[in-house]
Amino acid sequence: MATSRGDQIPQSLVAQLEKENADLRARLTDAEGTIHAIQHGGVDAFVLQDRGEHRIYTLVGADRPYRRFVEQMQQGAATLHEDGTIVYCNRQLSEMLGVPHEKLVGAELQDFITPEDRPLFAELVRLGRAESAGGEVRLTHADGEWLPAYFTFNVLPEDGGETIGVIVTDLRTQKHYERLVVAQAALEDADRRKNEFLAMLAHELRNPLASIRNAVSLLQREGVEAPAMEDTCAMLHRQVGQLVRLVDDLFDVSRITQNKIELRIERIDLASIVGQAVESIRPLLGRLGQELMVELPPKPVHLDGDRARLVQIFANLLDNACKFSPEGSRISLKAKTESSEEGSSREVAVRIRDNGIGIAPNQLPRIFEMFAQVDTSLERVTSGLGIGLTVAARLVGMHGGRIEALSEGKSRGSEFVVRLPILAEGAPPPRPEEGAEATSPIYRILVVDDNQDSAQSLALLLKCMGHETKTALDGVEALEAAEASRPDVVLLDIGMPGVSGYEVCRRIREQPWAKAMTLIAQTGWGQDEDRRRTREAGFDGHLVKPVDPEDFLKLVKGVSGRRGDD
C-alpha cells in the first residue's frame, strides 16, 4: 500500500534508529562475550558505574575452585588487570594492608606501595607481563606504617587478554628473625670478648702479684744485701704502679662509657702536654732501648682542654707504640697545624708513628672498641687490657677532636692521628706552675682505715718521710683519736663498718678544736658524684685508693696554702 507524502518517515529518525540498533547490537555482542568469559572463568569481578560511583561484584563460582585454596593461603594473593587494577584479591592481602576487601578490588595495587619503592614495583609488573618476576617491595599499611613484603608476579593468559597473578609474602616475621640472629651474634661476640677480657685481666693481675709475692718473700729472708734490697724495692714500685694503672684504666673506661667524666677545661700549650706525656713513658723507652723523635710546630699551639686527660691521651698512644714495637726501634711524634675539614677553623694534627707489629685490615674498623686487642695470643710480649685506645678515643671526642688509626698491615707499623681544635693566635699562654719550696712542713697525721695492713703500712711510710703518724681502724676509734691527739691532718677511709667516714667527718667538723684540721677522704670510689658527696660532708680533699703519699702530701699542702691565703 502506498503511503501519502505526509506519512513518510523522516530520514533523521531513520538514521537515529539505525544508530541505536547498532549500539544495541554492540552491547549484545559485549554481553555475549562477557557471558562466554564468565562461563569459561575469564572474569573475576564486575565493576559497574552507578551515579558516579563504582560498584564491585566479585564472581566466585564452582568454575573457579582454586579460589577456595587461595583464600586459605597465609600469603596475600591478587589478580591484576594489565593496567595494574586489582580484579581479585584474597582476604589475607586485605588484612595485610588493613584495607576492607571491597575497597581493594578495583583499586590500583601501586597505590599501596611506598612512594620510594614504586619505580621498582612498576619494573616488576613490567617483567611479570612477559615472564615470572619477584622482588622485595614495601607496602603501606592503613595506619601509615610500612611493612616489607616479597612480590612474585606470573602472567595469566586469558581469552579476553592477559592478567597478572601476584603472591605477596609478609616479611615482617622473617625480618624480625634476621634482626634476632644479628643481635644474637652480637651478644655472642660481646660475651666472647668479655670472657677474653676477664682472662686477660686475670693474667695481667697475676703477673705483678707474683712479682710482689716474690719480693715480699725475699725481703723476709735474713742477710739480703743492699744491692738486692734496692733492686727488690724498685721492682715492687714498678709492679704496684702497674696494678694501679690497670685499676685506673678500668675506672676511667667505666666512667667514660657512663658519661660520668667531667673535664676541667683550661688554656694549655700543646708543647707542655706532649712533654708530660713523653716524660711518663721515658722509663719504658729506656728499658726497650727505643728512640723517640718529637717534632712540634715552631710557634706555640694553645688548646682548650683538660690537662690531665690530654696528657693521658698521648701517653696511652705513646705507650702502645712502645709496647708493640721491637727493642731498639724508632718512634716519632709529629704535630702540625692545618685547616679543619670544614675549613672554617684551625686544628692541630698529632701523628704518632711506629714500625711495630702493625694492624690487620680487618682489625682497623674495631681498633677503638672496648677490649679490642691487636694480639690476644698467650705468646704476646706486651701487657695491657686493650682499653687504652678506647679511653683515648672517647677523651679525644670529648675535646671536640677526632682520632684515626692507620696501618698497611701486620708487621708494617701503625700510625695514630689525633686532631684537636686550637685557639686563635694570640691566646694567652698557660700559667707557669709554682715552684716547689725548699723545705716541706712536718705534719701530725691520723690514718684511718678498717684495713689494718693498709693503715699501718701507709702510716709507717709517712713516718719514714718525717711525719708524726697514728692509726685508727674504725669510726669510733677515729673520733676518739682525733679528739685526743688533735692531728693536723686526718686521712679518713669512707667505707667502714659501724660509723662511716662521712659521719666521722661531720662529727669532727662540729668540734671547736677541729676548725683548722685538714680532712682528706680516701676511698675506692672516685666518680664526680662521690667527690660531690665528700665535699658536702666537709672533706677538704678526695683521694682514690691506693693513696700515693706524694699526692697526699701535695694535696694537704695545697689545702694549707689556700687557708693561709684566706
Sequence and secondary structure as in RCSB ss.txt:
>XXXX:A:sequence
MATSRGDQIPQSLVAQLEKENADLRARLTDAEGTIHAIQHGGVDAFVLQDRGEHRIYTLVGADRPYRRFVEQMQQ
GAATLHEDGTIVYCNRQLSEMLGVPHEKLVGAELQDFITPEDRPLFAELVRLGRAESAGGEVRLTHADGEWLPAY
FTFNVLPEDGGETIGVIVTDLRTQKHYERLVVAQAALEDADRRKNEFLAMLAHELRNPLASIRNAVSLLQREGVE
APAMEDTCAMLHRQVGQLVRLVDDLFDVSRITQNKIELRIERIDLASIVGQAVESIRPLLGRLGQELMVELPPKP
VHLDGDRARLVQIFANLLDNACKFSPEGSRISLKAKTESSEEGSSREVAVRIRDNGIGIAPNQLPRIFEMFAQVD
TSLERVTSGLGIGLTVAARLVGMHGGRIEALSEGKSRGSEFVVRLPILAEGAPPPRPEEGAEATSPIYRILVVDD
NQDSAQSLALLLKCMGHETKTALDGVEALEAAEASRPDVVLLDIGMPGVSGYEVCRRIREQPWAKAMTLIAQTGW
GQDEDRRRTREAGFDGHLVKPVDPEDFLKLVKGVSGRRGDD
>XXXX:A:secstr
    GGG   HHHHHHHHHHHHHHHHHHHHHHHHHHHHHTT  SEEEEEETTEEEEEE   TT THHHHHHH SS
EEEEE TTSBEEEE HHHHHHHT  HHHHTTSBGGGGB GGGHHHHHHHHHHHHHS EEEEEEEE TTS EEEEE
EEEEEEEETTEEEEEEEEEE HHHHHHHHHHHHHHHHHHHHHHHHHHHHHHHHHHHHHHHHHHHHHHHHHSTT  
HHHHHHHHHHHHHHHHHHHHHHHHHHHHHHHHTT     EEEEEHHHHHHHHHHHHHHHHHHHT EEEEE  SS 
 EEEEEHHHHHHHHHHHHHHHHHTS TT EEEEEEEEEE TTSSSEEEEEEEEE SS   TTTGGGTTSTT  S 
 STT      S HHHHHHHHHHHTT EEEEE SSTTS EEEEEEEE   TT           SS    EEEEE S
SHHHHHHHHHHHHHTT EEEEESSHHHHHHHHHHH  SEEEEES  SSS HHHHHHHHHTSGGGTT EEEEEES 
 SHHHHHHHHHHT SEEEESS  HHHHHHHHHHHHHHHHH 
